[in-house]
């Protein structure tokens, strides 16, 4: 079974051997929404008002812009290696909780397998809860992430910013779009959002286990896709799409697991993210 940690260190080993272990820029901290330049990517952190109707929960946004041809990764980078983003909050004050919201990603085919992530740019909304709702949050973010083109490069950006206790500013359209692109859970689905419809019980075929999954869509949705996440430390492959579509409102997928991978995942809750051109959803199911 391939764990996330094993895959991470495999990537670092390959980078070290190729001489490509390059951290971009000096070790500086960007303040007040200023861009921080690194190798082939720049990053910034800005504040962005309150979350929905909950005035106690505040928003901030980490924005990455990559040079043409470069990409970065989702929370689960896929099968061909890659470094998922890691957000560290040590050094912050008046911060009770912080949650990273991941916009719906893209599948990116590579020789060694499919990866999952973002091309050219991505905005990660941050949902922040203060200890004291009447005081500002002094937010420190240490972001560690990977970017890839012909080589893969670990990078890092550090930010310090004050998130006001009351912030009624209007968000720019690109940040509203980033919020809208975050997969919605079942309680907040919109009429056109895709969803996971069914998961078949695992069937053993020789030395492997096969699990079929079906997603539901409102129309033909040619850009439909499905991604899975396993609990921390466990690996689950990127679902393979069926070559033929028999129903324009549904898509079929399959994952294949070795016996050790299946035994490690059996009974565990997996997170499914379903995307298409109309929206995105997120739900959990227990692998049987």
Steps between C-alpha positions, in 0.01 A plus 500: 500500500629844408448755773499875447824526697676240283395679184607839641850384588531318168440832324760676717754225430447529125533877518825478697649256249406721207638813658157661489444559870463876466322717754410824331586843636632616834344403831278807529149551629241675283280750684172677423419318178839560334615247243787272602709378207643147496636273228244494215217606733386798702267497799302739718257498792214747530208541739146469369214584734284254692382151404136489393267633772737399781667827598725314746659295222735695277649440160847536356635381166834354391557560130763322290590607146735271308696563185362344177526120491532461877246341733443440869308238696171429676479356853551152341757539219415178316706207376814642338651662807464861605496709814159602638468844663575516871373796701658568841357760739759512780567857610141617447308661786127515574454209260278217625469300178608531137363295212634496145230480230623329183338606170400214270818372330585366155629157396838528328634201307869413530716208386510352852128548568239767555564790736244737652544873533496841339662653193629858486315631808292410804341685792459315830233656726579479872216483753624646829335490843637735770526433872362849569243608240549869585875501435703468181685181407874537458544232237829333417498246217790280401401340169702211359405370157634349181498619140576291190577533132783286362633483855327526839610767744408534868430861595398701803332833575454671836241763581405728787177698484240648734144381441262769633227421751242661274561516127216588265706546184368355175697211357648524148335267250798262484476433874123453484564252218752312717240466776241385247741236364535328840305169490176520697385242754157334483328757723597788272477347150362710216251358247764448227780369720631151414510234768621150583206269429623151591801294609507128433632252753857393425537196276817290503643404162818295530746698712314831488178657621278710271249759616256667261363850564231703323451875497184691409487815289229733374602472135763349275778683690794385288747645753367287787750338734535323834782516757544307824685571824594245766565562870842644581787262425303281258509502121206463263548512120337748266179339366516384139221627278289264289581530132133502397214706640165320489296764683567873445404570861739249655869411490663171599840464670710224648790470742727197522672415829758243595397270782711692753358833384145368524552358849643834615203695359220255580256652749660844466311814398615631161421849376363533146521827303283514186549782251360616168438828319195578712645458850668267746399294802667310780378201698632205698441125473637196681691255283346151522 
